[in-house]
Amino acid sequence: METFLIRALQLIMSLSLLVIVHEAGHFLFARLFKIRVEKFCLFFDPWFTLFKFKPKKSDTEYAIGWLPLGGYVKIAGMIDESLDTEQMKKPAQPWEFRSKPAGQRLMVMVAGVLFNFLLALFIYSMILFKWGDSYIPLQEMSYGMEFSQRAKEAGFKDGDILLSADGKKLERFNMDMLRSIIDATEVKVLREGKETSVYVPELSLLDISKDKEPFIAYRLPCQIDSVSPGKPAAMAGLRKGDKILSINSIPVDSWKQFTDELDKLKGKDEGNTQVTLAYSRAGVTDTLTFATDSAGMAGIVPIPLSKIYKPVEIEYSFFGSFPAGVMLGVNTLKGYVSDMKYVFTKEGANSLGGFGTIGSIFPATWDWYRFWSMTAFLSIILAFMNILPIPALDGGHVLFLLYEIIARRKPSDKFMEYAQMAGMFILFGLLIWANFNDVVRFLF
């Protein structure tokens, strides 16, 4: 329950910030062009409002709704979520949205997306300023990488050191690296000291994400960093620094191979299975045997990456963090846009997630680094999704305004009303479908 509350609080805090910044973009640009804003609402407020306040000599009411699905600003003289058609029947006033030039109205509609994107860039910049950057160059990982069965079928082998994808150097282990490999035709690796080409077949990031084992993972040597006291392994005599050479006469040269062999023992006379390990200590090889199951081996911890490789540490000054933050934000947007192609497939539609999925990306314990990283990422998503040319979204309004600029005539109010209703129907349908997927995943 505590984990749920921590994640829920982070989700609400993050969405509140994103909604306020997004709607503030519309609000500020509307006021810049002397357009009246009648309401600024965090979250939606059908039927009733949790809180509302209207300052003296102000045309704007500020409110907090009870339905945390977004927010809105009600701009006078505009067909929006409120579907206030009565106002549109009255003569246009000089302070209304519809009375302003198309260029000004276009900037008002783009402002929300712009503010979300700028917020993401600012957060990324401050993350780099506060925590810096750290990574292990792929070419320096002398133990290479571990690959899934799908990756091995594509031509990779455990221990391969990744060099480049279609001539582009692979520098660090992240999603950009994975996308580069999946989209590449030829990936160069260092295999047993020789540069080798792997010709990658057509792969899908969506299919890879469904696999139980990661497509690519760090390869750890089969060396013990610590042994929990009281566990069978410790009682048998294993110690920190021991290097495991084989299990039940099966040679292992990576931690994953060792754990894979260990997993095969599950369910086989638990507590009585004889495990024989060959190990090396200070250059001397020996063996030991003890009865255990896979849970009994849980006390053995492998040597971590931080003790094997020295990461590259990058610190940023306050002003130096901004160019790096912009680059990080732009690369994140490019990656997200690239992944959008999977949404328009049957598998992609089934993989859509709602608030449960979004909440699950936040850490179970409070971590400001993760919180701000996820908030910046969600701000990128919100900016991109809102600029899609769907009626009821900012992108739909932008589309109709561009039509007006090109055709030199406005779509009729009745058309805009129907378009708004159709867009809201589509959005609520997607929202219901995404959250239905969450429920199905939770139950099954």
N, C-alpha and C positions, 0 to 999 in steps of 0.2 A: 504494500500500500504506500509505503514511504517513497519507493522508487517511482510509482505512478504520480504521486503528488509533486515530486521534484521535476519530473519531465513535463507535467502539465503546467506547472508554474513557469518553467522556461519557455514553453510553447506560447503561453498567453503573453508573457513579457515581450518575446520576440515579435509576435504578430502585432501586438499593440504598437510597438515602435515602428514597424514597417507600414502599418495602416496610417498612423499619424503623419509620418513623413510623406507618404504617397498623397494623401488628401491635402497636406499642407502645400504641396506643389501646385495642385489645382487652385487652392485657395489664394495663394500669394500671387499667382499670375492673373487670376481673375481680378483681384484687388488692384494689381498693377494697371490693368486696363479699365479700371473703374466699373467693373461688373459686380453687381450685388450678389453676395453669398448669403442665403437665408438660413442655412444650417450646416454645422460641421459636427459630424457624428462619428465617434469611435464605436465600431460594431453596428449591427443593424438593430432597429427598434420597432418592429411591427407590433401594433396594438398598444405598447407602452414603453416608456423610457426609464432607465434606472436613475439617471441624473441629467438635469439640464439647467443651463444658466445663460441669461442674456444680459450682457453689460448695458449700462445706460448709454444712450446715444449710439448704439450699435445696431446694425441691421442683421447681425448674425447671432443665432442661438447655438450654443455649444452643448453637446449632449453625449451621453454614454448609453449605448443600447445593451440589450441583454443577449443578443444572438451573435457570438464571436465568429462570424463568417466573413468579416471584412469591415468596411465602413464607407462613408460617403460624404460628399459636400453637395448640398442642394443649391445649385446655381440658378438664379432667376432667369426665366426665359429660355430654359433648356429642357428637352425631353430626356429624363434620366430614370434612375431606379424608382423614383417616386411616382412616375407616370402622371404627373400633374397636368392633365390636358386642359383643365379649366383656365389656368393661367395663360395657356397658349391661345385661347380663344379671344383674349382681350387685346387691345391695340398694343403694339410693341412700344416699350419704353426705352429711353436712351441708355439706361443703366442695366439693360438686360443683355444676356448672352447673344440672343438672336439679332440684336441691333448692331453688333460689332462686326468689323471686317473679318473675312474668312481667315486671314493670316493670324489675327489676334486670337480668334477662337481655336485655331489649330494649335497655337502655342499653349493655350490653357489646357487643352486635352493631352498634349505631349508631356506637360510639366510633371505629372505624377510619375510616369515612367522614368523621366529624366532624374527626378529626385531620388527614386529608389536605386537607380544605377549609381548615382553619385554617392549615395549612402554606402553602398557596397564597397566602392573604391576607397572611401574614407575609412571604413572599418578595417578593410584589408591592410591599409597603410598603417593604421594604429596597432594592429596585431603585429606587423613586422617591426614597428618601432619598439613595442613593449617586449615581445618575445624573440624577435629576430627570426632567423631561418636556420634550419639544420637538415642536412641530408648526407647520405653515404653515396658517393659516386658509384654507379653500377659497374664501371670498369675496374674498380678497386676491390670488388667482392670476389676474392680469390676462390671461395668455395662455390661460386656460381649461384644459380637459382634452382628451385624445385618446381616441377611442372606437373599439371594434372594429366589424366589419361587423355583428355581431348587435345591438350597441347602436345603430348608425345605422339599422338596420331598425326598431328600436323608437321612433325619432324623435329621437335625439340627433345633434348635429353637432359636428365638431371645433371647438374654441374655446369651447364652452359653459362658462359658469361656474356651478357647482352652487350652488343656494341652499337648497332644502328638498325634503323628500319627505313627501307627505301632511300638509303644514303644519309638520312638524318640521324645524328648522334643521339643515342639514348643516354640521358644523364642521371636521372633519378627515378626511384620506384614510386610511381603514383598513377593516377587515372590517365594522365596524358600519355605516359609510357604504354599503358595497356591499349589505349585507343590507337596509338601509332602502330603497334604490333598487329592489332586486328585488321586495320585498314591497309597494311603494307602487303606488297607482293613478295619482297625479299627482306629477310631479317638476317643480319650478320651476327654470328656469335663466335666466341673463342672457346673451342672444344679440344681439350687435351693439348693445349698450347698452340693449336692451329686455327686460323680463321676459317670458318665454315659458313656457308649460306644455307638458310632454311627458307624454302619457298612456301609461303603460307597460303593454304586454301581459303576459300571464302568463309569467314567466320562472323558470328553475330554476338555483339556484346550482351544482348538479351539472353541468348542461349547459354552463354558462358556464366552469366549471373545465376542461372538455375542450378548449375553443377554444385555438388556437395563440397568438392575440394576446389580451392582457388586455382585459376588458370596458371598463375605464376606466384611463387612465394619465396621468401628468403630461405636459403639453404643453410642450416646450422650443422656444425660438426657434432658428432656423437660424443660430446665431452660433458662431464657432469660439473655443474657449478655449485650445487648444494644437494644434500640428502637430508630429508626430514628425520629427526630422531624417532626411534620406536617403530619405524616402518621396516618391513622385511628386508628391503635393500640395504638399509643402514645396519641392521642387525647381522646381515650376512658379511658386512665388511666393506661395502662400497664407500668411497670417500670423494670429497671435492677434488677435482682435477683428473679423476680417472677417465680414461677414454675407452668407451665400449667398442669392441671389435666385432662381436657376433652374439647372437641370441639363439640358443638351441642349435648351434652349429651353422646358423645362417648368417653370412657376413653382412654387416651393416656399416655404411660409411657416412650416414647422415642421421640426424635426429628423427626425421620423418620416417625413414626406413625402419628405425628402431621401434617407433610408436606404432607403425603399421603392423609389424610382426607381433607386437604386444597386443594389439587389438584382436588379432586372430585367436588369442587365448581366451577371450571373453566367453563365458558360459561353459567352459571345459573344466568340470570338477573344481569349481571355485574354491580357493584356499588350499588345494592339493596339487595344483599343476606345478610340475618341476620346471624351473627356469634355470638354464645354464648360461652364464655370461662369460665370455672371454673379454678381458680388459687389459689395458696397458697402464702401468703406473711407474713414472720416472724411468721409462724405457724398458721396464720389466713386464713381461706378459704372464698373466695367470688366469685361472678360471675360478668361479664359485657357483654353487647351486643352492637354490632355496625354493620352498613351496610358496606360491603366491598366486594372486589373480591380477588383472590389469589395474584394479583399484589399489592393490598393494604396492604398485610401482609408482603411484602418483607422487610419492615423496621425492622423486628424482627430478631435479630442475636442470635444464640445459644451460650452457653458457650463453648469455644474451649477446645480441649483436653489438651492443655498446662496448663489450669487452673483447670483441674480435676485430672490429674496424673502428677507426677514428673518423667521426663524422666531420664534414665541413661545416663550420659555424660562421654564420654571417650576421653581423650587427648593422643596424641602420640608424643614422641620425634622424632627427625629426623631419627635416626637409628631404633627406635622402630616401625616406620611407615612401614618399608619395609616388615617384616614378615606378618603384617596385610594386607598390600597391595597385597602381593602374594596370601594370602588366599582368599581375596576378588576377585581377578582376576581369580583364579582357579575355585572358586564357580560360578562365572559368566559364564565361559566357559562351565562348567558342565551343568548349566541350559540351555544355548543356544543349546548345543548338544542334550540335552534331548528333547527340543522343536522342533528340526529338523524333528522328525518323522511325525509331522503334515504337513510338506511341501509336502510329497509324497502322499497326499490325494487330492481328487477333491476340497474339501473346502479349503485346504491349498494352492493349486495352485491359487485359486481365491483370496486368501487373500494376495498374494505376492504384495509388493509395490515397487515403483521405487523411483526416487529422490524426488517426492512430499511427499511420506510417510516418507522418511528419514528426509527431511527438517522439517516436522511437529513435530518430536520428540524434536526439539530444542525449547527453550522457546521464547515467543513472545516479551519479553523484555530481555535486555542483562543481563545475570546471569552467572558469571564465574564458579560458582560451577556446574551448570547444563551443561554448555558448556564442561567443562573438563570431567564430568561424561559421557556425551553422546559420546565424542571423544574416551574415553577409551573403552566404549562399542562397538563402531564402529570398533575400532582397533582389538578387540577380534573377531568380525564378519569377518572382512577382513582376519585375520589370518586363521580362520577356513575354510572360503569359498575357499581361495586360495590353501589349502592343499588337497581339494577334488580331487580324481583321474580322473579329466576331462582334456582331451587334451586342450592345450592353457593356462591352469592354471599351477601354480607351481606343484601342486599335480600330474598332468598328466606327466610332465617331470620326477618327482620323481618316478612315477610308471615305466616308461620306463627304467630309470637308475637302479632301483632295478631288473628289468628283465635282464638287461645287466650284472649286478653283479652276479646274480644267474645262468643265462644261459651261461655266458662268451662270449656273442656275442651281437653286437649292432643291434637294428632295422635298417633297411635300411633308407637312407635319403629320398627316395620316400615315404616310409611308414610314416616317421615323418612329411613330408610335408602334406600328406593327413590327418593325425591325427590332425595336427595344424589347418588346414582349417575346419575340422569337429568340433573341439572344439570351434573355433571362431563362427561358424554357430550356435552352441548350445547356447553359451553365449549371442550372439546378439539376438537370439530368446527369451531367458529368459528376457533380458533387455527390449525388445520391449513389451513383455507380462506384465511385472511388471509395466511399465510406462503406458500401456494401461489401466490396472486396476486402476491406479491413476486417469486417465482421466474419466473413468466410474464413479468412486466414486464422483469426483468433479461435474459431470453433473447430476448425479441421486442421 
